[in-house]
Amino acid sequence: MSDVYAEPTTAAGPTDPGTLARYTTLRLGGPAGRLEIAEDAAAIVRTVREAEAREQAVLVLAGGSNVVIGDQGFPGTVVLVRSRGFEVVDSDDLTVTVRVAAGEPWDDLVAATVERGWAGLECLSGIPGSAGATPIQNVGAYGQEVAETIVAVEAYDRTHGEVVRIPAADCGFAYRGSIFKYSDRWVVLSVDFRLTRSPLSGPVRYAELARALGVEVGDRVPLADARATVRRLRAGKGMVLDAADPDTWSVGSFFTNPVLDREAYELLRERAADLGEPPHWPGAGDVVKVSAAWLIDKAGFGKGYAGPEGVAISTKHTLALTNRSGTASTAALVALAREIRDGVHARFGVPLHPEPVLVNCTI
């Protein structure tokens, strides 16, 4: 997997702000007022404190895979998190707990855990970005979520000016959300994951993955098989970064799957009666999660649907909005997202919400 952004030439400290498009998988974003590289937790905290002392706004950026930055950029200090590595901090005969630096590339970590026979992250293979970003939106795919394995998150609390370790129970994990998302208070420094010592994956929960593996839902498979199959499925949808494939110049899924109460779901069924039963999954309590990809496609926005300036829906998956030309503006991408959101609502009465963090832009 190759990242689509380029590293700055300066090893650490302030560097040429340039354009933030260099640091996002969308290849979009205007200039930073000030750009600093932080290579460990202490440097992250120090850089944030120094920016606060200058009374500058702060944007913390790592892999740049789940953020959309406006064409005006960010006028304050952008902290590029480049901390690396992980260490075992606790273990027994059944489990191992690893503490992972916030800037550690996520898929590198998953590969390392699979190689060591530690189960729990294998179905999250191929996801771009950094380890520190995973608790922010409770990253999940193919039946796994990081909330299932996170023990604690170490973060800098900007409100109280101290580093704290937050137990998983206090992280407010929800579907693609947590206390860290849409909040400037917390800066993630490291994450502790408790994994199972096993050569086999957890029970396969996702039907598509089970079919691809040739097993039944609930079966276990060798970790390496689970990882390879997930990466193959993701690559087929343009969800594994590839500098040569414009379908991957995206933030992955742009919209979350809507979660509807029963009344809203029955209204959707009525409006979609001519299309058959919408793909859906039961959620916690009396709610239903509905496929955003299906809603988008059936509202008339199929794969490859083009917007202005060369932005388009991926030719591989309707949930990914891409900067296919590599030269588009954020305004163009936002316009396409807005068109899709409004079109889905007009057709089905269901609101779509963006999954990435929007910085100095909105739909």
N, C-alpha and C positions, 0 to 999 in steps of 0.2 A: 504494500500500500504506500503510495507516495502522496505527501502533503502537497496541496496546491498553493500554499503560501510560501514566500521566501523568507528565510531568516535575515535579520539585519546584520550588517557587517561588524558592528560594534559588539564586543563580547559582553559587556555589562555597563550599567549606568545609562545616562542620557544619550540618545542617539537622534539622528535626523528623523523628525516626525514623518516626513514623506506622506504617503496616503495609507490609510488603514486597510484599504483593499488588499494590500500585501499580506495581511495577517488574518484574513477571513476566507473561509472555503467558498463563499459566494463571489469573491474577488470584487467586493463592493465596499464603499466607505470612504469618506473624505479624510482630510488631514487631522492629526492630533495637535493640540496646543503644545504638548510636551510628551515625549515617549521615553520610558525608562524600562530597562530589562532587570528583572529580579531573579537570581539564580538559586535562592534558598528561602526558607520561611522568614528568617531574620531580615533579609533584604526586602521581602514583600512588605513586612510590617513597617520597616524603616521608610520605605519609599512612600507608602500611604500616609504615614505620619508627617513626612516632610511636605507632601502635597497639601495636606490639611493646614499645616503651618503657613503655607503660602495662600491659603484660602482658595484653593483650586478644587474643582470637582474631580472625582477619581473614577476611572473606568478600568476594571481589572479584566484582562484579556489573556486567554491561554491558547487553546487550539483554534478559536474563532469559528467553530463549527455550528454554533447554535445562537448566532447573533446576527442581526441586520443593522448596519450602521448607516445613518443618513449621509447624503451627499455633502452636507456641511461638516461632517466629521464630528469630532469631540473637542471642545475648546479647552478642556482641562488637561490633567495628567493621565495618560494611559500607561498602566503597569502591565508589561508583558511578563507573564509568569513562565519561567523556564527552569523551575526546580525539577529535579529528576530523582528516580530511585525508589526502592521500597525495602523494608526490613521486617523480619519476623519478630513480633513483640510478645507473642504468647503462643503456646502450643500444648497439645496433649495427644493421646493416642488416636483421637477421632478428628480433631480440628486443628487449624493453624490460623492465627490472626496476623495479618500483614498490615503495616502502616505504610501508606503510599503517599509520596510527595504530590502536591496539587498539580504540578506541571508534567507529571509522568504521562507520556502518550498512552491513551487508554488501551488500544489494541495490543500494544507491546506488553502491557501488564497482563491482559487476558492470555496472550500467547505464553507468557512465563508461568502463569498459574497452571495452565493445561499441561505444559511440559513437566511440571513438578508433581502432577497428580493431585492437584487441589481443585475440587469441584465447587461450582457456585456462580461462576462468571462466564462459562463456556458459551451460553446462548446469547451473550452480549458481544460476541466477536464481530470485528469489522466496523464497529461504531467509531466514527472519527471523534477527535477532541481529546481532552485531558481527563485524568482521574478526578481532579478537583471539581470538574464541572458535573460529574455524574450525580452527586447528591442534590445539586441545585434543582434539577428538574426530575429527580428520581428516574434516571434513565432506565428504560425497559425495552425489551424486544423478545419475540419468540418465547413468551411465557416466563421470562425472568425479569425481575426489577432489582436494582441495587439495594433498595430498602430491605430486601430479604437477607442480605449479607453484611450490611454496614453495622458496625458496633458503635462507632462514634465518629464525629467530625471535629477536627481541630480547626478553629477559626479565630481570626482577629475581630474582636467586638469593637467597632469604631465608636459606638455610643459610650462605652465605658473605658476605652483605651487599653484593653487587656486581651491577652490570648486565653481562650477558654476551650475546653473539650466538651462537646455537646453529645450526650448519649442519643442513640438512634431514636429512642422513645420521645425525645424532645425536639426532634427535627421536623415534625409536622409533615411527614411523608404522605403524599397523596398521589393520585394519577397525574404524572408529569408535573409534580409540584412539591414544594417544601417551604420551610420558613426562610430559606435563602433566596428563593426566586423573587424577583421584583423588589428586592430589598437592598439598600446600600449599606445596611448595618454590618453585614457579615462579609469577611473575606476568607474564603476557604484556604487553609494552609496544608492540611493533610487529611487523609481518610483512612480509618481502620476497617478492614473487611475480615470477617470470620468465615473461613472456607472449610470444606469437608475433605478429609484425606480419603480420596477414592479414585480409582482408575476409570470409574463410570460417571456419567453425567447425573444430574438430578432427574427425576421423572420428566419425560418429555410431555409438555402440556399443550403445545401449539400444534393444531392438526396439520397445517401445511408442512411444518418441520418433520412431524412423524411420517407423513407420506413420503417426503424426500428421503428420509432415512430408511424407509421400508419397515417401520415398526408401528406398534399400536400406541396411542396416547397413553401415557403412564409408564411406558417401558423406559429402561435406561440403556444408554449406548456408551461406547468408549469416548472419553473426553475429546480426543483428537478427531473422531468422526463427527461429533456434534459441532465442534468448531469449524471444521472444513465445510460442512454442509450449510451452516449458517452463513459463512462468508460467501459461499457460492450463491445462495438465495439472495443475499443482499446485493451482490455484484450484479445479478440479473435484473435488479430493480434500480441500478445506478446508485446504490447506497453505500458503496465502498469507494473512498476517494481515489481518483485516477486522473493525473494531470492531463492525460491524453483524451479523456472522455468528458465532453461538455455536460453530459447528463449528471455528472457528479459535482458540478460547480453550483452547489446548492447548500442548504442547511438541513438536508434530509427532509423529513416530514415537516411541511410548513404549517399545517393545521393539526390540532389534536382531534382525536375521535370524540364526537359529541357524546356527553353522558346525559341521558334524558330520563325524566320520571315516567311512570307508566302512562299517564295521560298524554304527555307530549309524544311518547312513542306511538300510541294509538292514533294520534292525529297525523303523524308521519306516515303510518301504514295506509291511512285513508288517502293521503295525497299521492302516495306511491303505488296505489292499487293496481295501476296498469303495468307496473314494472316487476311485480312479484315482491316477495318478502325481503326487506332490506337486510343485508348482513348485519348481525348484531350478536352481542354477548352479554350475559347477565353480569351485573355489577354488585357491589356490596349494598345490601338493603334492596329496596324495591326500585332499582334503577336499571337502565339498559344502556350499554355502550354501542354506538352505531358507527359503521365504517365511513369515515370522512372521504376516503378514496372513492367509494361507491356513490356517495352523494354528489361529489364533484363531477364524476364521469356522467351520471344520469342527468345532471343539470345542464349538460351540453359542453363540458370542458374536458375533452378527452386527452389522451396522451399526445404530446406535441403541440397542444393548443398554444398559439403564439400571441404575445403581447407586443408592446412597443420596444424598439431599440434592441431587438434580439433576445429579450427575455421570453421564456416559454415554460409550459409544463414539460417535465421530463418525457422523453419518448418511451421511458421504461416504467414510470410509476406516476399516477396522477397526484400524489401527495407532495411531490418535489417540484418546487419552482426554481428554475435554473437561469443563470446568467450565461446563456449559451454562446453569445457573441464574445464574452469576456470584456466587452467595452461598454456595457449598458450602465445606466444610472440606477441608484437605489429608488429614485422616484418612479422609474419604469417598472421595477419589480413590485413596488408597493401598489402601483396602479393595477397590475395584473392580479395581485392578491385581493385587492378590493373588489375587482370585477367578479372574481370567483366567489368570494364571500357573499356579495349581494345577489349573485345569480342563484346560489344554493338556497339562500333565504327566500327568494322570490318563488322558487319552484317547490320547496319542501317545508318552508317555515322553520327551518332549523338553523340556529346561529353557529358559525364556525369561528374558532378562536385560534390565533397564531400560537405556535409552539415556541419559536425562538424569542429571545429577548430583543426588543426593538429599541435602538438607541438613536435619539434625535430623528425619529421617523414614526409614523403611525399609519394604520389602516383603518 
